């Protein structure tokens, strides 16, 4: 039986939507994370609308070095504790958090990773529309 061999000679980077697998998703804003308080936080995040709901979406390239009690929230010129969306699901990779209808995504231009236990920032992404 003949053996087939495939060689990859180069890679092409193709940008994908932040909300992977979404057929009708629209990215409202996106940005890159930077760390805070001595923590390493990197990757891409954004606000995405799908089927009438708005989500904070962390992309596959999201990475965080870990800390106790990390939460995902929004902000404008700083962290807003009234927007906590829940605990960070994973220190790396794609994940999303649904915004309650009471939160207007247009009122915010930052995504925060916040340590609630010690009340310190762990990282943030400034969003561009």
C-alpha positions as a Markdown table, in Angstrom:
| # | Residue | x | y | z |
|---|---|---|---|---|
| 1 | Unk | 0.0 | 0.0 | 0.0 |
| 2 | Unk | 1.5 | 3.4 | -1.0 |
| 3 | Unk | 2.2 | 5.9 | 1.8 |
| 4 | Unk | 1.3 | 9.5 | 1.3 |
| 5 | Unk | 3.4 | 12.2 | 2.9 |
| 6 | Unk | 2.5 | 15.8 | 3.3 |
| 7 | Unk | 5.1 | 18.5 | 4.0 |
| 8 | Unk | 4.2 | 21.9 | 5.4 |
| 9 | Unk | 6.6 | 24.5 | 4.1 |
| 10 | Unk | 5.1 | 27.6 | 5.7 |
| 11 | Unk | 2.2 | 28.9 | 7.8 |
| 12 | Unk | -0.3 | 31.6 | 7.0 |
| 13 | Unk | -2.0 | 33.4 | 9.9 |
| 14 | Unk | -5.6 | 34.1 | 9.2 |
| 15 | Unk | -7.6 | 36.2 | 11.7 |
| 16 | Unk | -10.7 | 34.5 | 13.1 |
| 17 | Unk | -13.7 | 36.0 | 14.9 |
| 18 | Unk | -13.2 | 36.4 | 18.6 |
| 19 | Unk | -16.2 | 34.3 | 19.3 |
| 20 | Unk | -15.1 | 31.1 | 17.5 |
| 21 | Unk | -17.8 | 28.9 | 15.9 |
| 22 | Unk | -20.3 | 31.8 | 15.8 |
| 23 | Unk | -22.0 | 32.1 | 12.4 |
| 24 | Unk | -23.8 | 35.4 | 13.1 |
| 25 | Unk | -21.5 | 37.0 | 15.6 |
| 26 | Unk | -20.5 | 40.7 | 15.3 |
| 27 | Unk | -17.5 | 42.1 | 17.1 |
| 28 | Unk | -18.3 | 45.4 | 18.6 |
| 29 | Unk | -14.9 | 46.2 | 20.1 |
| 30 | Unk | -11.6 | 44.4 | 20.7 |
| 31 | Unk | -8.3 | 45.0 | 22.3 |
| 32 | Unk | -5.1 | 43.4 | 23.7 |
| 33 | Unk | -4.5 | 42.5 | 27.3 |
| 34 | Unk | -1.6 | 43.8 | 29.4 |
| 35 | Unk | -0.7 | 42.6 | 32.8 |
| 36 | Unk | -1.0 | 44.6 | 36.1 |
| 37 | Unk | 0.2 | 44.3 | 39.7 |
| 38 | Unk | 3.2 | 42.2 | 38.5 |
| 39 | Unk | 1.0 | 39.7 | 36.7 |
| 40 | Unk | 1.4 | 38.5 | 33.1 |
| 41 | Unk | -1.8 | 38.8 | 31.1 |
| 42 | Unk | -1.8 | 38.7 | 27.3 |
| 43 | Unk | -3.9 | 38.0 | 24.3 |
| 44 | Unk | -7.0 | 39.4 | 22.7 |
| 45 | Unk | -10.5 | 40.1 | 24.1 |
| 46 | Unk | -13.6 | 41.8 | 22.9 |
| 47 | Unk | -17.3 | 42.5 | 23.1 |
| 48 | Unk | -19.3 | 40.3 | 20.7 |
| 49 | Unk | -23.0 | 40.2 | 19.9 |
| 50 | Unk | -24.6 | 36.9 | 18.9 |
| 51 | Unk | -28.3 | 36.2 | 18.5 |
| 52 | Unk | -29.2 | 39.4 | 20.5 |
| 53 | Unk | -26.9 | 38.7 | 23.4 |
| 54 | Unk | -23.7 | 40.5 | 24.2 |
| 55 | Unk | -20.6 | 38.6 | 25.4 |
| 56 | Unk | -17.2 | 39.3 | 26.7 |
| 57 | Unk | -15.0 | 37.0 | 24.6 |
| 58 | Unk | -11.4 | 36.1 | 25.4 |
| 59 | Unk | -9.7 | 34.7 | 22.3 |
| 60 | Unk | -7.7 | 31.5 | 21.9 |
| 61 | Unk | -4.5 | 33.5 | 22.4 |
| 62 | Unk | -5.5 | 34.7 | 25.9 |
| 63 | Unk | -3.0 | 33.8 | 28.7 |
| 64 | Unk | -2.8 | 34.7 | 32.4 |
| 65 | Unk | -0.1 | 33.6 | 34.9 |
| 66 | Unk | -2.6 | 32.8 | 37.6 |
| 67 | Unk | -3.7 | 34.4 | 40.9 |
| 68 | Unk | -6.3 | 33.7 | 43.6 |
| 69 | Unk | -9.9 | 34.7 | 42.8 |
| 70 | Unk | -9.6 | 36.2 | 39.3 |
| 71 | Unk | -12.9 | 37.7 | 38.0 |
| 72 | Unk | -13.9 | 39.1 | 34.6 |
| 73 | Unk | -15.4 | 42.5 | 34.6 |
| 74 | Unk | -15.8 | 45.7 | 32.5 |
| 75 | Unk | -14.6 | 49.3 | 33.1 |
| 76 | Unk | -14.3 | 52.8 | 31.7 |
| 77 | Unk | -11.2 | 54.6 | 33.0 |
| 78 | Unk | -10.9 | 51.9 | 35.6 |
| 79 | Unk | -12.5 | 48.7 | 36.9 |
| 80 | Unk | -16.2 | 48.8 | 37.7 |
| 81 | Unk | -17.1 | 46.2 | 40.4 |
| 82 | Unk | -20.8 | 46.3 | 39.4 |
| 83 | Unk | -19.9 | 44.6 | 36.1 |
| 84 | Unk | -18.4 | 41.4 | 37.5 |
| 85 | Unk | -19.4 | 38.7 | 35.0 |
| 86 | Unk | -18.0 | 35.7 | 37.0 |
| 87 | Unk | -14.8 | 33.9 | 37.8 |
| 88 | Unk | -12.2 | 33.5 | 35.1 |
| 89 | Unk | -12.9 | 30.0 | 33.6 |
| 90 | Unk | -9.4 | 29.2 | 32.6 |
| 91 | Unk | -5.9 | 30.8 | 32.8 |
| 92 | Unk | -5.6 | 30.3 | 29.0 |
| 93 | Unk | -7.6 | 29.9 | 25.8 |
| 94 | Unk | -11.0 | 31.0 | 24.4 |
| 95 | Unk | -13.8 | 31.6 | 26.8 |
| 96 | Unk | -16.9 | 33.9 | 26.9 |
| 97 | Unk | -19.1 | 35.6 | 29.5 |
| 98 | Unk | -22.6 | 36.7 | 28.8 |
| 99 | Unk | -23.5 | 40.3 | 29.8 |
| 100 | Unk | -26.7 | 40.7 | 31.7 |
| 101 | Unk | -29.2 | 42.9 | 29.9 |
| 102 | Unk | -28.8 | 45.5 | 32.7 |
| 103 | Unk | -25.2 | 46.2 | 31.4 |
| 104 | Unk | -24.9 | 48.5 | 28.4 |
| 105 | Unk | -21.8 | 47.4 | 26.5 |
| 106 | Unk | -21.5 | 50.9 | 24.9 |
| 107 | Unk | -20.8 | 52.4 | 28.3 |
| 108 | Unk | -17.5 | 50.4 | 28.7 |
| 109 | Unk | -14.2 | 50.4 | 26.9 |
| 110 | Unk | -12.2 | 48.0 | 29.0 |
| 111 | Unk | -12.2 | 44.3 | 30.0 |
| 112 | Unk | -10.6 | 43.7 | 33.4 |
| 113 | Unk | -9.2 | 40.6 | 35.0 |
| 114 | Unk | -9.5 | 41.5 | 38.7 |
| 115 | Unk | -8.5 | 39.8 | 41.9 |
| 116 | Unk | -11.5 | 40.3 | 44.2 |
| 117 | Unk | -9.9 | 38.6 | 47.2 |
| 118 | Unk | -7.0 | 41.2 | 47.3 |
| 119 | Unk | -8.9 | 44.0 | 45.4 |
| 120 | Unk | -6.1 | 44.4 | 42.8 |
| 121 | Unk | -6.0 | 44.5 | 39.0 |
| 122 | Unk | -4.4 | 41.5 | 37.3 |
| 123 | Unk | -4.8 | 42.7 | 33.7 |
| 124 | Unk | -6.9 | 44.7 | 31.3 |
| 125 | Unk | -7.6 | 45.2 | 27.6 |
| 126 | Unk | -8.4 | 48.7 | 26.3 |
| 127 | Unk | -11.2 | 48.2 | 23.6 |
| 128 | Unk | -11.3 | 49.9 | 20.3 |
| 129 | Unk | -14.5 | 50.1 | 18.3 |
